[in-house]
């Protein structure tokens, strides 16, 4: 169910109320767009870890995933690990949420560890090998572009990962070349 209430208005409603995990959890259970968004805005940060996996599993629409990644998932203490876990899943919007969370982490200048970076690069190659052309594949490419743009020293490492995996994709090769490596 979608009542068409605009996001800024929903944020204003949430700001007028105290954050509450009980209220947020109850709102999330309703299959109503506005309730799910209010749940995201009303969940206290200390409770993010308790709901993240369940909420990613429940997401059925990209608009909800967008808000979830921007306002909750990228603020998890283990956000990089969670995002990379989700990027490897095929079902639902797990991959979309994972790659979108990566984009938000990059925008916040949150660097991954070397192992996390390698896992991110491998997930990009895996999705590109599948030659997918869905919203998740587009989100993955966007996450990689954001990553290479923000952390320009990573472009050479991504190209090496492609070489190590003996993977040569015209699109990904063109992307790495645009970063002058």
N, C-alpha and C positions, 0 to 999 in steps of 0.2 A: 504494500500500500504506500502510495506517495501522495502527500497532500500539497506538495509544491512550495513549501516554506523555504525561503532563500537561506543560504548558509550564513550570511552575516546576521540575519535575524535569529537563527538558531544559536549562534554564538552569544548574542546578546541575552537570550533567554537563559543560557547556561551560566553566564557571568552573574546573573541575578540570583543564582542559587549556590549554596555551599556544595563543594565537591563531596561525593558520597559513593563509596564502592557498592553499597547496597542498592541505592537508587539507580546507579549506572547499570548494574547487573540486571536489575528488573527491567529497565528500559530496553536493554539489549535483547531481551527475550521476545519482545514484540516484533512482529514482522512488518514494521513500519519504518520507512526511511528516516523520518524525523526523530523517532525514538532512538534508533541506532546512532545517529549523529550526536544527539544529546548525550547518549551513554558515553561516547568517546570523549566529549568535552567535559563531562562531569566525573569521570574516573580519576581519583587521586593518583598521583605519580607513584606512590609507594605500593599501589596495587596493580600496576601495569603487568608485572611478571606473572601474576596469578590468572590474568585473563587473555594475555597475548595469543597463545597458541589456539585457544578455544575460539576467540573472535576471528582469527585468520581463517580457521576451519569453517566458520559460519558465513563468511562474506560471500555474497552472491552477485554483487554489483560493484563495478569499478569506482563509482562515486563514493561508496562507503569505504572501499579499500584505500582510495586516495586520502580521505580524512583520517583513517586509522593509521596509515603509514606516517603521515605528516605530524599528527598530534600525539601519537602514542608509541608506535613501534620503533621509531628512530630514537626514542628517549629511554629505551630499555637499557639496563646496565650491560647486557650482553647482546646488544643490537646487531653487531656484525655477525656473530655466531648464529643468531636466530635468522637473520636475513639470508645467510648462506644455506642454512638448513632448508628454508622455504624455497629458495631458487631451484633446488634439485627435485622438487615435487611437481608432478604433472597434473594432478587433480585440482579441481576448483581454481581458486585465484591465489594459491600459495605462491607460485612463481612470480606472479604480478606483484603481490605484496612484498616479496623478498627483494626484487629488483628495484621497486619503488622505494623501499626502505634504504637500500644502498644509495640511491640518488639523494635522499634527504640527509643521510649521514655525510655524504660528500659535500653537500651544500653547507653543512655545519662544520666543515674542515675536520671531520673525525676520520683519522687514518686507520686503516686496518693493520694488523700485524702482517709480517711477510707471509705467513701461512694462510691467513685469511685472504690476502691479496691474490695468492696463487689459486686458492679455491674459487674466488670470484672470477678470475680469468678462465679457469677450467669450466665454470658454469656457463660463461659466455660462449666458449667454443662448443660445448655440448649442445646448447640450444641452437647455435648456428648450424651445426652438423645436421640437425633435424630438418633444416630448411623450413622452419616454421615461419608463418607470416601472420601470426595472430597478435593480440594486444600484449601478451607476455613477451614475445620476441621483440616487439617494438620497444617495450619498456626496458628490456635487457640492453638493447643497443643504445638507448638513451642513457641508461646508467653507466655504460662503458664510456660513452662520449663525455658525460659529466665528469667521470673519474679521470680520464686522460686530460681533459681540459683543466681540471683543478690541480691534479698532481702530475704535471707534465713529465717528471722524471720517470713515471710509470710506463710510458709508451714503449720504451726500449724493452722493459721487462715483459710487457704483453706480447711484443713481437717475438721475443725469445721463447715464451710459452707456446706461441703458435708453431714456431720452428721445432721445439722439443716434442710437440705432439704431431709433427709432420702434417700440419694442417694449413692449408693455403686457401683462403676464402677471398675472392675478389673484393667483396664489400669490406671485410675486416682489414685486409691489406691496405685498401684505399684509405680507410679511417686512420690506420697507424701512420701512413705516409703523410697525411694531412697535419700530423704533429711533428714533422721534420725530424724523424729519427733515422 
